Structure formats: C-alpha cells, structure tokens
Amino acid sequence: MGMNVEQAAVLDALRVVRDPDLGRDIVSLGFIKDLTIDGGRVAFTIELTTPACPVKDQMRDEARAAVSAVPGVSRVDVTLGARVREAVTPDGGRQAIPGVKNIIAVGAGKGGVGKTTVSVNLAIALAKCGSRVGLIDGDIYGPNVPIMLGLKTQLFTDGEKIVPAEKYGLHVVSMGFLTEDDAPVIWRGPMLHSALQQFFREVRWGALDYLIIDMPPGTGDVALSLGQSVPVAGAIVVTTPQQVSLADSRRAVAMYQKLKIPTLGIIENMSYFDCPSCHHHADIFGHGGGEQMAADVNVPFLGRLPIYQPIREGSDSGVPLMIAEPDSPAAAQFVAAAERMAAQVSIASYTRPTIPLTVVR
C-alpha cells in the first residue's frame, strides 16, 4: 500500500511555478482548480488569465514536473483552462458594456500604417486561441473592416438590439454596414459620438473577453468620445519604423494618457521585408525605432510585423492572413503580438494602473 499523497504537499510543490507576467506563483494567484488526489494519481486544472497565454505549455510542464517529484505521486494529469478577468480601469463614471470584459482601442498617430489590418488579424489571433472577441469599426470616415473581412451585411435587430455580423469567429459592427459603399460620410463630432454610443450600448454583444475597437487615424473626436463613455482596458498604438510615424505615435500615446487610457503596447508594422523567393530579411525603413520609442515612453513593445505581400492581398480580398496563411511566419508574429497584448490585459486585471492625474491643457 503506497503512502497517501497530501493536498498540502501538492500545493506546496506547485508554488515553484510562477506566472512570469504577474510575477507571482500560481497557487497564491488562485490558478489551481479542481485538485483531486486518488491514491498516487493527482489531477488539477491551471486556470490561466487568458487562453492566449504565451507561456501556457511551459507552465503546464513545470507544474507536472513539480508534482511528479512529490513522494508517492504516480501520475499527474494537468488540464489548462482560462478565465479572462476584467482589467482594472480608472472609472470616471464610465459605464461598462454588459458582458464585455475588456475594451481595447487600436489606434495610430497617422494614417497609412496598416492599423486596420493589424486590428483584424490581432482579433482573429485572439479568437483562434479560444477567446470570445468582438470588433468595432470605429473609423467612421473610412470603414475598411467590412472589406478586410469580406462582409457585405446589413445589420438587423432582434427586436431590441442590433445583432453583430459574424465572420471568422468575430462579432463585428461597422459604419460600413450602415452606409452605401461609395457614399462619403460627412459627419460632425456630436453625430460621431452618438454612432459610437450605439455601437457600445445598442448592440447585443453577449459575453466577450475582448472587444477590439479599430480607431480612426490621428488623435481626434472618436478617441475623446471613447475615453468619456466606456472603461477602456487599454490602447495599442500601431507605428511604422519611419521617424515621422514614430513622432505621430508618441502623440497618440500622450493623447491616450490624457484620456486616462493606459497604452498596453506599441506594435511596429511594416517593420521589415521578407523576400518570398530568397528569404532575405531587409529593414527597408530602418530598424528598432518602435522599440526605442516604446522604451522612451515607458510602454511595452509588443512586436514587429513584416511587409509580406499576402498580408495586403488578404486585406483586399476579404480573407485575412490569419485565415489564409495561419502557419506562415508572418501569422506567427501576429499571434505573438496578440499573446503579449493579452498578457498586458492580464497584468492590468491584477494591478490598478497608476496614471498621473494631471491633465495637460
């Protein structure tokens, strides 16, 4: 008859496994669920803070090894689960959207940096990991999300609320669903505000882990409207390596800071060119600018995305790269950036962001 394994011994052994993003062990974080011990057989679930956890396999292997070393243990079964938490946001009377855990704005200091392409592929990467993801096309003047997703839908209601369109595992609303393809949208601030409000309040989002908002380029009305109306977990700023884009991106970070929206990270798009035929890696716009800028403004750097023709082709044809070429090196970069973004949201769910409350006039 083997000795009985004690629950305390198992938990004690698991304390060596740390969540690298949160800097604490998985026992004190409360990640260990459903621990059962049957003779020498131990089973438990590690409940991560996001299904898009970059180190989940490593944590599972460390946990298995730690428990296997406990005297008397003959078998260890580890299940990985995930429950996305809400980021702690400084609320200035901003009303949450029911069922939506984390609102993430994807912005850019200037146009032409591929922000919508990044938004769409990041959203799909999160959904492919098993998160529930919504996407708001907040670019009222040039709503490109429908083109990139190959969506032609007219939105309909279920009698009470607008039902979002669905494609590639995303729930989507866009101004482009409401206007004719070629009709220019000439709107003023107050109308923009009410359109965004409808996307927040009048849409049946259901339970979402992440609601991504593809922002218009620059620093304007829509960001202001966003900052005043809903609690935003954070913003992603998309830049390119050129100096002019980096300068504009700094302004975008400063604007989100003024709106008390923490910047979760900088993504450098069109960062390098990978030649499809000879696989030569060329930094045609310079190297390291986005990373340096992120360090200067004390914001995480979430990764570099290549110039790769199928990314553009996918955006034009309505089949994004994450769907068309999920196994390509470029798609792996999108997944890595999405995982780092999800990790930053997890960190924000455990720590109240300390944002200086000085408003620059």
C-alpha positions as CSV (number, residue, x, y, z in Angstrom):
1,M,0.0,0.0,0.0
2,G,1.6,3.3,-1.2
3,M,1.5,6.3,1.1
4,N,-1.4,8.8,0.7
5,V,-0.4,12.0,-1.1
6,E,-1.4,15.1,0.9
7,Q,-3.2,18.0,-0.8
8,A,-0.9,20.4,1.1
9,A,2.2,18.7,-0.3
10,V,0.9,19.0,-3.9
11,L,0.1,22.7,-3.4
12,D,3.4,23.3,-1.8
13,A,5.2,21.8,-4.8
14,L,3.2,23.9,-7.2
15,R,4.4,27.1,-5.6
16,V,7.6,26.9,-7.6
17,V,5.6,27.6,-10.8
18,R,5.3,31.3,-11.4
19,D,3.3,33.4,-13.8
20,P,6.1,35.4,-15.4
21,D,3.7,38.3,-16.3
22,L,2.2,38.7,-12.9
23,G,5.5,37.8,-11.0
24,R,3.7,35.5,-8.5
25,D,3.3,31.8,-8.0
26,I,0.2,30.1,-9.5
27,V,-1.0,28.9,-6.1
28,S,-1.2,32.3,-4.4
29,L,-2.8,33.7,-7.7
30,G,-5.6,31.1,-7.2
31,F,-5.0,29.4,-10.6
32,I,-5.2,25.8,-9.3
33,K,-8.7,24.5,-9.6
34,D,-10.4,21.1,-9.2
35,L,-7.5,19.4,-7.4
36,T,-8.2,15.7,-6.9
37,I,-6.0,13.1,-5.4
38,D,-6.8,9.4,-5.8
39,G,-4.0,7.3,-4.2
40,G,-0.9,8.3,-6.2
41,R,-2.9,9.9,-9.0
42,V,-3.1,13.7,-8.9
43,A,-5.3,15.8,-11.3
44,F,-5.9,19.5,-11.4
45,T,-6.6,22.4,-13.7
46,I,-4.5,25.5,-14.1
47,E,-6.9,28.4,-14.9
48,L,-5.0,31.0,-16.8
49,T,-6.0,34.6,-17.2
50,T,-6.3,34.3,-21.0
51,P,-6.5,31.4,-23.5
52,A,-3.9,33.4,-25.4
53,C,-1.2,32.8,-22.8
54,P,2.3,32.8,-24.4
55,V,3.8,30.5,-21.7
56,K,0.9,28.1,-21.1
57,D,2.8,25.0,-22.2
58,Q,5.8,25.9,-20.2
59,M,3.7,26.4,-17.0
60,R,1.8,23.1,-17.6
61,D,5.2,21.2,-18.0
62,E,6.7,22.9,-14.9
63,A,3.6,22.1,-12.8
64,R,3.6,18.5,-14.0
65,A,7.3,18.1,-13.2
66,A,6.9,19.8,-9.7
67,V,4.0,17.5,-8.7
68,S,5.7,14.4,-10.1
69,A,8.6,14.9,-7.7
70,V,6.3,14.7,-4.7
71,P,6.9,11.3,-2.9
72,G,4.1,8.9,-3.6
73,V,2.8,10.5,-6.8
74,S,2.5,8.0,-9.6
75,R,0.6,10.0,-12.2
76,V,-0.2,13.7,-12.9
77,D,-3.0,15.0,-15.1
78,V,-2.9,18.7,-15.8
79,T,-5.7,20.5,-17.7
80,L,-5.3,24.1,-18.9
81,G,-8.3,26.3,-18.5
82,A,-8.7,30.1,-18.8
83,R,-11.0,32.7,-17.4
84,V,-10.3,36.2,-18.7
85,R,-10.5,38.8,-16.0
86,E,-11.5,42.4,-16.4
87,A,-8.7,45.0,-16.4
88,V,-9.0,47.4,-13.5
89,T,-9.8,50.7,-15.2
90,P,-9.9,54.1,-13.5
91,D,-13.6,54.9,-13.9
92,G,-14.7,58.4,-14.3
93,G,-18.4,57.4,-14.2
94,R,-17.9,55.5,-17.4
95,Q,-20.4,52.7,-17.8
96,A,-19.2,49.3,-18.7
97,I,-20.9,47.4,-21.5
98,P,-22.7,44.4,-20.0
99,G,-20.9,41.1,-20.6
100,V,-17.8,42.8,-22.1
101,K,-14.7,42.2,-20.0
102,N,-12.0,44.2,-21.8
103,I,-12.3,47.0,-24.4
104,I,-9.1,47.5,-26.3
105,A,-8.6,50.5,-28.7
106,V,-6.2,50.0,-31.6
107,G,-5.0,53.4,-32.8
108,A,-2.3,55.1,-34.7
109,G,-0.8,58.6,-34.8
110,K,-1.3,58.8,-38.6
111,G,-3.0,57.0,-41.5
112,G,-1.3,54.5,-43.7
113,V,0.4,52.4,-41.1
114,G,-1.9,49.3,-41.6
115,K,-3.8,49.8,-38.4
116,T,-7.0,48.1,-39.6
117,T,-5.1,45.1,-41.0
118,V,-3.4,44.8,-37.6
119,S,-6.7,45.1,-35.7
120,V,-8.4,42.5,-37.8
121,N,-5.5,39.9,-37.6
122,L,-5.0,40.5,-33.9
123,A,-8.7,39.9,-33.3
124,I,-8.7,36.7,-35.3
125,A,-5.5,35.5,-33.5
126,L,-7.2,36.0,-30.1
127,A,-10.3,34.2,-31.3
128,K,-8.3,31.3,-32.7
129,C,-6.8,30.9,-29.2
130,G,-10.3,30.4,-27.8
131,S,-11.2,33.9,-26.6
132,R,-14.6,35.4,-27.4
133,V,-13.8,38.5,-29.4
134,G,-15.8,41.5,-30.8
135,L,-14.7,44.1,-33.3
136,I,-16.0,47.6,-33.7
137,D,-15.0,49.5,-36.8
138,G,-14.6,52.9,-35.2
139,D,-13.2,54.5,-38.3
140,I,-16.4,56.3,-39.3
141,Y,-15.0,58.1,-42.4
142,G,-13.2,55.1,-43.9
143,P,-14.7,51.9,-42.5
144,N,-12.4,49.3,-44.0
145,V,-13.2,46.4,-41.7
146,P,-16.0,45.0,-43.9
147,I,-13.7,44.9,-46.9
148,M,-11.0,43.1,-45.0
149,L,-13.4,40.5,-43.6
150,G,-15.3,40.1,-46.8
151,L,-18.5,41.2,-45.1
152,K,-21.4,42.8,-47.1
153,T,-24.0,42.6,-44.4
154,Q,-26.8,45.0,-43.5
155,L,-27.2,44.9,-39.7
156,F,-30.5,43.7,-38.4
157,T,-32.1,43.8,-34.9
158,D,-33.6,41.1,-32.8
159,G,-36.4,43.5,-31.9
160,E,-34.4,45.1,-29.1
161,K,-30.8,45.4,-30.1
162,I,-28.6,45.3,-33.2
163,V,-27.2,41.9,-33.8
164,P,-23.5,42.0,-34.8
165,A,-22.4,40.3,-38.0
166,E,-20.2,37.2,-37.6
167,K,-17.2,36.1,-39.6
168,Y,-14.0,34.1,-38.8
169,G,-15.2,33.7,-35.2
170,L,-15.5,37.5,-34.6
171,H,-18.7,39.5,-33.8
172,V,-18.5,42.7,-35.9
173,V,-20.2,46.0,-36.3
174,S,-19.1,48.7,-38.7
175,M,-20.3,52.1,-40.0
176,G,-19.7,50.5,-43.4
177,F,-22.8,48.3,-42.8
178,L,-24.9,51.4,-42.5
179,T,-23.7,53.5,-45.4
180,E,-23.7,52.6,-49.1
181,D,-20.3,51.5,-50.4
182,D,-19.4,54.7,-52.2
183,A,-21.4,57.2,-50.1
184,P,-19.0,59.6,-48.4
185,V,-19.6,60.0,-44.7
186,I,-19.6,63.7,-43.8
187,W,-20.3,63.9,-40.1
188,R,-19.6,66.2,-37.3
189,G,-18.4,65.4,-33.7
190,P,-21.7,65.0,-32.0
191,M,-23.0,62.6,-34.6
192,L,-19.8,60.6,-34.3
193,H,-20.3,60.4,-30.6
194,S,-23.9,59.1,-31.0
195,A,-22.8,56.5,-33.6
196,L,-20.2,55.1,-31.3
197,Q,-22.6,55.1,-28.3
198,Q,-24.9,53.0,-30.4
199,F,-22.2,50.5,-31.1
200,F,-21.5,50.3,-27.4
201,R,-25.0,50.3,-26.0
202,E,-27.4,49.2,-28.7
203,V,-25.6,46.1,-29.9
204,R,-26.2,42.7,-28.5
205,W,-22.6,41.8,-27.7
206,G,-23.2,38.9,-25.3
207,A,-20.2,37.6,-23.3
208,L,-16.9,38.9,-24.8
209,D,-13.4,38.6,-23.4
210,Y,-12.1,41.3,-25.7
211,L,-13.8,44.0,-27.7
212,I,-11.3,45.5,-30.1
213,I,-12.1,49.0,-31.5
214,D,-10.3,49.9,-34.7
215,M,-9.9,53.6,-34.2
216,P,-9.7,56.3,-36.9
217,P,-6.1,57.5,-37.5
218,G,-4.8,60.5,-35.6
219,T,-6.0,62.0,-32.3
220,G,-9.5,63.3,-32.6
221,D,-13.2,63.2,-31.7
222,V,-13.6,59.4,-31.7
223,A,-10.9,58.9,-29.1
224,L,-12.4,61.6,-27.0
225,S,-15.8,60.0,-27.2
226,L,-14.4,56.6,-26.4
227,G,-12.5,58.0,-23.4
228,Q,-15.6,59.6,-22.0
229,S,-18.1,56.9,-22.4
230,V,-16.7,53.4,-21.6
231,P,-14.0,52.0,-19.4
232,V,-11.1,51.1,-21.7
233,A,-8.6,48.4,-20.6
234,G,-6.0,50.0,-22.8
235,A,-4.8,51.1,-26.2
236,I,-2.5,49.6,-28.7
237,V,-0.6,52.1,-30.9
238,V,0.5,50.9,-34.3
239,T,3.5,52.6,-35.8
240,T,6.0,52.0,-38.6
241,P,9.8,52.4,-38.3
242,Q,9.9,55.8,-40.1
243,Q,10.7,58.8,-37.9
244,V,7.6,60.7,-38.9
245,S,5.3,57.8,-37.9
246,L,7.2,57.4,-34.6
247,A,6.7,61.1,-33.8
248,D,3.0,60.8,-34.5
249,S,2.8,57.6,-32.4
250,R,4.3,59.5,-29.4
251,R,1.4,62.0,-29.8
252,A,-1.1,59.1,-29.8
253,V,0.4,57.7,-26.6
254,A,0.2,61.1,-25.0
255,M,-3.4,61.5,-26.1
256,Y,-4.5,58.2,-24.5
257,Q,-2.7,59.1,-21.4
258,K,-4.6,62.4,-21.2
259,L,-7.8,60.4,-21.6
260,K,-6.6,58.1,-18.7
261,I,-6.4,55.1,-21.1
262,P,-3.2,53.1,-20.4
263,T,-1.2,52.2,-23.5
264,L,-0.9,48.4,-23.4
265,G,1.8,48.4,-26.0
266,I,3.3,49.6,-29.3
267,I,3.2,47.3,-32.4
268,E,5.6,48.1,-35.2
269,N,4.0,47.3,-38.6
270,M,5.8,47.1,-42.0
271,S,8.8,46.6,-39.9
272,Y,11.0,44.6,-42.3
273,F,10.6,42.9,-45.7
274,D,11.0,39.2,-46.0
275,C,11.7,38.4,-49.6
276,P,9.4,35.5,-50.6
277,S,11.9,34.0,-53.1
278,C,15.3,34.4,-51.4
279,H,14.1,34.8,-47.7
280,H,16.4,37.8,-47.3
281,H,15.3,39.9,-44.3
282,A,15.6,43.6,-45.1
283,D,15.0,46.5,-42.8
284,I,14.0,48.9,-45.6
285,F,12.6,51.6,-43.2
286,G,15.3,51.4,-40.6
287,H,15.5,49.2,-37.5
288,G,14.5,49.4,-33.9
289,G,12.6,52.7,-34.0
290,G,9.4,51.3,-32.5
291,E,11.2,49.5,-29.8
292,Q,13.3,52.6,-28.8
293,M,10.2,54.8,-28.8
294,A,8.3,52.3,-26.6
295,A,11.3,52.3,-24.1
296,D,11.3,56.2,-24.2
297,V,7.7,56.5,-23.3
298,N,7.8,53.5,-20.9
299,V,5.3,51.4,-22.7
300,P,5.6,47.6,-23.6
301,F,6.8,46.7,-27.1
302,L,4.5,44.0,-28.5
303,G,6.3,43.0,-31.6
304,R,7.3,43.6,-35.2
305,L,5.1,42.7,-38.2
306,P,6.7,42.2,-41.6
307,I,5.9,43.6,-45.0
308,Y,4.6,40.5,-46.7
309,Q,2.5,40.6,-49.8
310,P,-0.1,38.1,-48.7
311,I,-1.0,40.4,-45.8
312,R,-2.1,43.1,-48.2
313,E,-3.7,40.6,-50.6
314,G,-5.7,39.1,-47.7
315,S,-6.8,42.6,-46.6
316,D,-8.0,43.4,-50.2
317,S,-9.7,40.0,-50.8
318,G,-11.6,39.7,-47.5
319,V,-9.5,36.7,-46.3
320,P,-7.1,38.0,-43.7
321,L,-3.6,36.5,-43.3
322,M,-4.6,34.7,-40.0
323,I,-7.2,32.8,-42.1
324,A,-5.4,32.5,-45.4
325,E,-1.9,31.5,-44.1
326,P,-2.2,30.7,-40.4
327,D,1.1,28.7,-40.5
328,S,3.2,31.4,-42.1
329,P,6.0,33.2,-40.2
330,A,4.0,36.4,-40.6
331,A,1.0,34.9,-38.9
332,A,3.2,33.7,-36.1
333,Q,4.2,37.3,-35.5
334,F,0.6,38.3,-35.2
335,V,-0.1,35.5,-32.7
336,A,2.9,36.5,-30.6
337,A,1.7,40.2,-30.6
338,A,-1.8,39.1,-29.6
339,E,-0.4,36.9,-26.8
340,R,1.7,39.8,-25.5
341,M,-1.3,42.1,-25.7
342,A,-3.4,39.6,-23.7
343,A,-0.7,39.3,-21.1
344,Q,-0.7,43.1,-20.7
345,V,-4.5,43.0,-20.1
346,S,-4.0,40.2,-17.5
347,I,-1.4,42.3,-15.7
348,A,-3.9,45.3,-15.7
349,S,-6.5,43.0,-14.2
350,Y,-4.3,42.5,-11.1
351,T,-2.9,46.0,-10.8
352,R,-4.6,49.3,-10.8
353,P,-2.8,51.3,-13.4
354,T,-1.1,54.4,-11.9
355,I,-1.8,57.1,-14.4
356,P,-0.8,60.6,-13.4
357,L,-4.0,62.6,-13.0
358,T,-2.5,65.8,-14.4
359,V,-4.4,66.9,-17.4
360,V,-2.3,68.8,-19.9
361,R,-4.2,71.9,-21.0
